[in-house]
Amino acid sequence: MVFSAAQLIRRDGVASTGMREVAAHAGAPRGSLQHYFPDGKEQLVNEAVAWAGRYAGSRVERFVAALDEPTPSGLFARMVGQWTDEYETEGFAGGCPVAAATVDRARTAESTREAAAAAFAAWTAPVARALAGMGVPEPRTEALATLMISALEGAVLVARAERDARALTTVARELGPLLDAAVGEGA
């Protein structure tokens, strides 16, 4: 049900994702929602956001492993490629469930804002570790990881609005040299 909630939130946002719709998408009886999510929709949204952060973080290691020669630009290109591939094959309906929950609920539900912040941290940490493993000096890894994720999230929004992957390919191309230039800085 958490996975189904994340998928519906990334497509429709929090406000348009109902508990009944989540149960139907998951193929679960409606009563199971009350059993597993006694605090209701906010609990389900927060768990979906947490799942999305863990999922994004777990992908980083796979992206690095798939690179013949791991570089910061190569990692970022893989992160961007996940979205361009999806948009080319499935269209522009989906976005990031963490971003959707942040936009829909950060001002009105403190627990969801906290869940979104934790999800971004769960994604940023593995990116920073990967950059350190590629030779980026430790003081720069978290800042560059934040830059990468922020640029990617913004490009996803622009791509969905334009129904074109141009923003995604642009951020990969333009940020790549900056990211690679950080390798060995100050060494």
Secondary structure as GFF3:
##gff-version 3
##sequence-region A 1 187
A	DSSP	alpha_helix	2	12	.	.	.	ID=ss1
A	DSSP	alpha_helix	19	26	.	.	.	ID=ss2
A	DSSP	alpha_helix	30	36	.	.	.	ID=ss3
A	DSSP	alpha_helix	41	65	.	.	.	ID=ss4
A	DSSP	alpha_helix	72	90	.	.	.	ID=ss5
A	DSSP	alpha_helix	97	105	.	.	.	ID=ss6
A	DSSP	alpha_helix	110	133	.	.	.	ID=ss7
A	DSSP	alpha_helix	138	162	.	.	.	ID=ss8
A	DSSP	alpha_helix	166	181	.	.	.	ID=ss9
###
